[in-house]
Amino acid sequence: MRRARQSMSGRERDVARFLAELHRRVEETQALERSLRDKLVELDKREKGSGARMGKARNRQAQGARAPH
């Protein structure tokens, strides 16, 4: 590996470093994207659960308002 690196020109080494850094950043971005997607799924689940509870409460209120006094 060392001999192969030594035989590379400065420009080739720069390109290799650039590609390695680019690859690292792509992986980092993909990990961040997965994390954000997981958080959005969790928020969506919470919102749906909250909406269902609110709907039930509204139904109880509506039924109470219709009950004879």
C-alpha positions in Angstrom: 0.0 0.0 0.0 2.8 2.4 0.9 4.6 1.9 -2.4 1.3 2.4 -4.3 0.7 5.6 -2.4 4.2 6.8 -3.1 3.8 6.2 -6.8 0.7 8.4 -6.9 1.2 11.9 -8.0 0.2 14.8 -5.7 -2.9 15.3 -7.7 -3.9 11.7 -7.5 -3.5 11.7 -3.7 -5.6 14.9 -3.5 -8.3 13.2 -5.5 -8.1 10.1 -3.4 -8.4 12.2 -0.2 -11.3 14.2 -1.7 -13.2 11.0 -2.6 -12.6 9.5 0.9 -13.9 12.7 2.5 -16.9 12.8 0.2 -17.7 9.2 1.0 -17.4 9.9 4.7 -19.8 12.9 4.4 -22.3 10.9 2.3 -22.4 8.2 5.0 -22.8 10.8 7.7 -25.6 12.5 5.8 -27.4 9.1 5.3 -27.1 8.4 9.0 -28.6 11.8 9.8 -31.4 11.2 7.3 -32.2 7.8 8.9 -32.3 9.4 12.3 -34.6 12.3 11.2 -36.9 9.8 9.4 -37.1 7.7 12.6 -38.0 10.8 14.6 -40.7 11.9 12.1 -42.2 8.4 12.3 -42.3 8.6 16.1 -43.8 12.1 16.0 -46.4 10.9 13.5 -47.4 8.0 15.8 -47.7 10.4 18.8 -49.8 12.8 16.7 -52.1 10.1 15.6 -52.5 8.8 19.2 -53.1 12.3 20.4 -55.7 13.0 17.6 -57.5 9.8 18.5 -57.7 10.8 22.2 -59.0 14.2 21.2 -61.6 12.7 18.9 -62.9 10.5 21.7 -63.0 13.4 24.1 -65.0 15.5 21.5 -67.4 12.6 21.0 -68.0 12.4 24.8 -68.6 16.1 24.9 -71.0 16.0 22.0 -72.9 13.1 23.6 -73.0 15.0 26.9 -74.4 18.1 25.2 -77.1 16.1 23.5 -78.2 14.4 26.7 -81.5 15.7 28.2 -81.0 18.1 31.1 
